[in-house]
Every structure is written in structure tokens, then in C-alpha cells.
Amino acid sequence: MIKIPTTSKKTMKQKPKYKITIDIDDLVVGQAKKAGKKGITLKILNLLEEYIPKKMKIISVCSDFLRKKYPNSIKIPNMIETKKFRLNLKESEKKIVRKKYNIDKNTIAFMSSITFYHGHFEILDYIKQSHGKFVFIGGGEGEEKLKKEIKTKNLHDKIVITGKIPQKEVIKILNSVKMGILPLWNEPIHLARHPLKLLEYLASGICIVVQNRINY
């Protein structure tokens, strides 16, 4: 939440007035449900998600879904600095990166914090049916549970988890593979998002596999 003071013309002693603005780029209640939160926690989050925006002077959002949900909002799509994502690595440099992370040029990248709502758990059964290898770039609250699921499904030879690594390393991996995936579903928690990873994949010059129903 940002508070922007306005200049008072009457006197410096007078208390400044504020125009309150807020940026909303996701649905907190949806995330909490996916993370297993229940009861009073969800009720409080739902109250905040519905009540606070109504009191805001201006709301900035990143998707058409949120623009419709909050009529007094302004849509500002996510942006990135494209230059930092195109490294133009030599093939010898790419081989060093692949060796470091135990991947090859055909490994499919999934770059995301490992949460309970970004799709890691949902795509495991699809990976089991595939013949490819995957690298999950990132770490997070769901990392340990995901590792257990991967072990249970006997997918440890198909999936590499990097854990939380510096952005420079993330970019090196993206520049060393050919394809990235972006799991999205036709439900509010995904419709509300404009994932930065979509832009970062594009800036890295790799092919993206994503459903075409999403409208940003």
C-alpha cells in the first residue's frame, strides 16, 4: 500500500491529506486455499480482499480478470528489463551450465517459486507419462513436500530441482535450454495473474508451452 501526501496550500502545520492507492496482482484467498489454510484465516483474508480495495482511491492490476473484479482499477501489465535475459552464451558456456545442474539442451524448464498453487504438484502425473526431463527452477514453501511427491512417484530421474538460486543462475539455465512451460488453469487464481515468467521466457528466447485461453 502506498500513501502519497498532497501539498497543503494553507499552512505547513496542517496535517497532510492522502490519496490511497494499492497494487493487486493476485488473489490472496485463492493462494491461501491452495496452501491448505482454513477457517478464520480464510474469513479474515476474504474480508480484507473484498473490503480494502473498496476504500482505495486507485487500484492498479495486471490482468483483465482483476480489472473486471475491481471496476475502479487501472490495468498495468507486468514488465521486465529484456536485455538482462538474453546472454548470447557460447555453446561451451551452455555445456558448463547444463553439467552444473545435471540437465541437457532438451530439458524443459519450469521457473517458479515452489508453492501449492503454481502447478508443480498438478503436473507430476503428466511428467510421469512424458519422455522428457524437467528442471524446476526455484524453491519455496512447497519444496520439501514436492521432493517427497517426486520420490513417491519415482520421478527423481526426470526432475531436477535447483532450489532458490541467484537470478543470474536462473537466466543462465534459461539460455541453455530450448523450452519452458507455464501451467495455468481456468480458475480465478490463475486468471488473475500476469506471470512475469511468461515475459522472462520470451526474453530468454526459448519456446513456451502455455494454454492459449489466457487473455492478458
C-alpha positions, 0 to 999 in steps of 0.5 A, a space after each residue: 500500500 502506498 500513501 502519497 501526501 498532497 501539498 497543503 496550500 494553507 499552512 505547513 502545520 496542517 496535517 497532510 491529506 492522502 490519496 490511497 492507492 494499492 497494487 493487486 496482482 493476485 488473489 490472496 484467498 485463492 493462494 491461501 486455499 491452495 496452501 491448505 489454510 482454513 477457517 478464520 484465516 480464510 474469513 479474515 483474508 476474504 474480508 480484507 480482499 473484498 473490503 480494502 480495495 473498496 476504500 482505495 482511491 486507485 487500484 492498479 492490476 495486471 490482468 483483465 480478470 482483476 480489472 473486471 473484479 475491481 471496476 475502479 482499477 487501472 490495468 498495468 501489465 507486468 514488465 521486465 528489463 529484456 536485455 538482462 535475459 538474453 546472454 548470447 552464451 557460447 555453446 561451451 558456456 551452455 555445456 558448463 551450465 547444463 553439467 552444473 545442474 545435471 540437465 541437457 539442451 532438451 530439458 524443459 524448464 519450469 521457473 517458479 517459486 515452489 508453492 501449492 498453487 503454481 502447478 508443480 504438484 498438478 503436473 507430476 502425473 503428466 511428467 510421469 507419462 512424458 519422455 522428457 526431463 524437467 528442471 524446476 527452477 526455484 524453491 519455496 514453501 512447497 519444496 520439501 513436500 514436492 521432493 517427497 511427491 517426486 520420490 513417491 512417484 519415482 520421478 527423481 530421474 526426470 526432475 531436477 530441482 535447483 532450489 532458490 538460486 541467484 537470478 543470474 543462475 536462473 537466466 543462465 539455465 534459461 539460455 541453455 535450454 530450448 523450452 519452458 512451460 507455464 501451467 495455468 488453469 481456468 480458475 480465478 487464481 490463475 486468471 488473475 495473474 500476469 506471470 512475469 515468467 511468461 515475459 522472462 521466457 520470451 526474453 530468454 528466447 526459448 519456446 513456451 508451452 502455455 494454454 492459449 485461453 489466457 487473455 492478458 
